């Protein structure tokens, strides 16, 4: 096991916020990434844009200057860390993902990226070859960042070791074999569960 996991891709893609998995937030089930939770009507947003690509474009729409800031939850910047922590606790309460997180042992988890995200991760755009710099280079990206997602994941891992999150937070369905395939979310979850087992 490496001492540092610096990329949430390939074997460690399950750590990424882009990894499609079921999670619960305020007693509602979501089957997509958490980005649209910054919207005031985030439940409706996720229904309207259920795919990762859709939620990504929706997130970009909320940050463009031509759209008013009122589209965002007024308290987003105050609550975003708590929301992400709740989501990760829910996501990793399911046995398959919980065991995968525990299998990272004591590795430092760093959400490395190339899209200039130094809040949730650490952008390494300046160290990439020219052909891999999809989003260009930013002078803000010095190889250091808040890595808040990585810190949250390590906190959840430690909580699990302490005996927390050992049963799904909301016993409706989950992202693995416990899921019934009656819903679309269950079907998608069953598909990726078979891919990671």
C-alpha positions as CSV (number, residue, x, y, z in Angstrom):
1,X,0.0,0.0,0.0
2,X,1.5,3.4,-1.0
3,X,2.0,5.9,1.8
4,X,0.3,8.6,-0.2
5,X,-2.6,8.1,-2.7
6,X,-2.4,11.2,-4.8
7,X,-4.9,10.5,-7.5
8,X,-8.5,9.3,-7.1
9,X,-8.5,7.4,-10.5
10,X,-8.2,3.8,-11.6
11,X,-7.9,1.6,-8.6
12,X,-8.8,4.5,-6.3
13,X,-11.6,6.0,-8.4
14,X,-14.1,5.1,-5.7
15,X,-12.7,8.0,-3.6
16,X,-13.5,10.6,-6.2
17,X,-16.6,12.8,-6.0
18,X,-17.1,11.9,-9.7
19,X,-17.6,8.2,-8.8
20,X,-21.3,7.4,-9.3
21,X,-22.7,6.0,-6.0
22,X,-25.8,6.3,-4.0
23,X,-25.7,8.5,-0.9
24,X,-28.3,10.0,1.4
25,X,-28.6,13.6,2.4
26,X,-31.4,14.9,4.7
27,X,-33.2,11.6,4.3
28,X,-33.3,11.8,0.5
29,X,-31.4,9.3,-1.7
30,X,-29.2,10.7,-4.5
31,X,-27.5,8.7,-7.2
32,X,-25.1,11.3,-8.5
33,X,-22.3,13.6,-7.5
34,X,-22.9,16.1,-4.7
35,X,-22.2,19.3,-6.6
36,X,-25.8,20.5,-7.2
37,X,-26.4,20.4,-3.5
38,X,-25.2,24.0,-3.6
39,X,-28.4,25.0,-5.3
40,X,-31.4,26.1,-3.2
41,X,-33.6,23.5,-4.9
42,X,-30.9,20.8,-5.0
43,X,-33.3,17.8,-4.9
44,X,-35.1,19.0,-8.1
45,X,-31.7,19.7,-9.7
46,X,-30.5,16.2,-9.2
47,X,-33.7,14.8,-10.6
48,X,-33.5,17.1,-13.6
49,X,-29.8,16.3,-14.1
50,X,-29.2,12.7,-12.9
51,X,-26.0,12.0,-14.7
52,X,-22.5,13.1,-13.7
53,X,-22.2,15.1,-17.0
54,X,-25.5,16.8,-16.3
55,X,-24.6,17.8,-12.8
56,X,-21.2,19.0,-13.9
57,X,-22.7,21.4,-16.5
58,X,-25.3,22.4,-14.0
59,X,-22.6,23.3,-11.5
60,X,-20.8,25.4,-14.1
61,X,-24.0,27.2,-14.9
62,X,-24.3,28.3,-11.3
63,X,-20.9,29.8,-11.3
64,X,-20.9,31.7,-14.6
65,X,-21.2,35.5,-14.2
66,X,-24.4,35.7,-16.4
67,X,-26.3,33.7,-13.8
68,X,-27.2,35.4,-10.5
69,X,-25.5,34.2,-7.3
70,X,-29.1,33.7,-5.9
71,X,-29.1,30.4,-7.7
72,X,-26.7,29.1,-5.0
73,X,-27.8,28.2,-1.5
74,X,-27.2,31.4,0.5
75,X,-25.4,29.4,3.2
76,X,-23.4,27.3,0.8
77,X,-19.9,28.5,1.8
78,X,-20.8,28.1,5.5
79,X,-22.2,24.5,5.2
80,X,-20.3,22.9,2.3
81,X,-17.8,21.1,4.5
82,X,-20.5,19.7,6.8
83,X,-22.5,18.6,3.7
84,X,-19.5,16.9,2.1
85,X,-18.7,15.1,5.4
86,X,-22.3,13.9,5.7
87,X,-22.3,12.6,2.1
88,X,-19.0,10.7,2.6
89,X,-20.2,9.2,5.8
90,X,-23.3,8.0,4.0
91,X,-21.4,6.8,0.9
92,X,-18.9,4.8,2.9
93,X,-21.5,3.3,5.3
94,X,-22.2,0.7,2.6
95,X,-20.1,-2.5,3.1
96,X,-18.4,-2.7,-0.3
97,X,-17.2,0.9,-0.3
98,X,-16.4,0.8,3.4
99,X,-14.0,-2.1,2.9
100,X,-12.4,-0.4,0.0
101,X,-11.8,2.7,2.0
102,X,-10.4,0.6,4.9
103,X,-8.1,-1.1,2.4
104,X,-6.3,2.2,1.9
105,X,-4.9,1.5,5.4
106,X,-3.0,4.6,6.7
107,X,-2.2,6.1,3.3
108,X,-2.5,9.9,3.1
109,X,-5.4,10.6,0.7
110,X,-4.8,13.6,-1.6
111,X,-7.4,14.6,-4.1
112,X,-4.9,15.4,-6.9
113,X,-6.4,17.1,-9.9
114,X,-5.6,19.2,-13.0
115,X,-8.6,21.5,-12.9
116,X,-7.2,24.1,-10.5
117,X,-9.2,22.9,-7.5
118,X,-7.1,23.8,-4.5
119,X,-10.1,23.8,-2.1
120,X,-11.2,20.2,-2.2
121,X,-7.9,18.9,-3.5
122,X,-4.5,19.9,-4.8
123,X,-4.0,20.8,-8.4
124,X,-0.8,19.6,-10.1
125,X,-1.4,21.2,-13.5
126,X,2.1,22.7,-13.6
127,X,3.8,19.3,-13.3
128,X,1.8,17.7,-16.1
129,X,3.1,17.2,-19.7
130,X,1.7,19.8,-22.1
131,X,-0.7,17.2,-23.7
132,X,-2.3,16.4,-20.4
133,X,-3.0,20.0,-19.3
134,X,-6.7,19.9,-20.3
135,X,-7.5,23.0,-18.3
136,X,-4.2,24.9,-18.9
137,X,-1.9,26.1,-16.2
138,X,-2.8,28.4,-13.3
139,X,-0.3,30.4,-11.3
140,X,-2.4,29.6,-8.3
141,X,-1.5,26.0,-8.5
142,X,1.8,25.5,-6.7
143,X,1.4,21.9,-5.7
144,X,-0.2,22.9,-2.4
145,X,-3.9,23.0,-1.5
146,X,-6.5,22.6,1.1
147,X,-7.2,18.9,0.2
148,X,-10.4,19.1,2.1
149,X,-12.0,16.1,0.4
150,X,-8.9,14.0,1.3
151,X,-9.0,15.2,4.9
152,X,-12.7,14.3,5.1
153,X,-12.1,10.8,3.7
154,X,-9.3,10.2,6.2
155,X,-11.7,11.4,9.0
156,X,-14.4,9.0,7.8
157,X,-11.9,6.2,7.6
158,X,-10.8,6.8,11.2
159,X,-14.5,7.0,12.3
160,X,-15.2,3.6,10.7
161,X,-12.2,2.1,12.5
162,X,-13.7,3.5,15.7
163,X,-16.9,1.5,15.0
164,X,-19.0,4.2,13.4
165,X,-20.9,3.9,10.1
166,X,-21.1,0.1,10.2
167,X,-24.6,0.0,8.9
168,X,-26.1,2.1,6.1
169,X,-27.3,5.5,7.4
170,X,-30.7,5.1,5.8
171,X,-31.9,1.5,5.2
172,X,-33.7,2.1,1.9
173,X,-31.0,0.9,-0.6
174,X,-27.3,1.1,-1.2
175,X,-24.7,1.1,-3.9
176,X,-23.8,-2.5,-3.8
177,X,-25.3,-6.0,-3.6
178,X,-27.7,-5.0,-0.9
179,X,-29.5,-2.9,-3.5
180,X,-32.7,-4.1,-5.1
181,X,-32.7,-3.5,-8.8
182,X,-36.3,-2.1,-8.8
183,X,-35.1,1.5,-9.2
184,X,-32.8,3.1,-11.7
185,X,-30.4,3.9,-8.9
186,X,-30.4,0.3,-7.8
187,X,-29.7,-0.9,-11.4
188,X,-26.8,1.6,-11.8
189,X,-25.4,0.6,-8.3
190,X,-25.6,-3.1,-9.1
191,X,-23.7,-2.4,-12.4
192,X,-20.8,-0.7,-10.7
193,X,-20.8,-3.1,-7.7
194,X,-20.2,-6.0,-10.1
195,X,-17.4,-4.0,-11.7
196,X,-15.5,-3.4,-8.4
197,X,-16.0,-6.9,-6.9
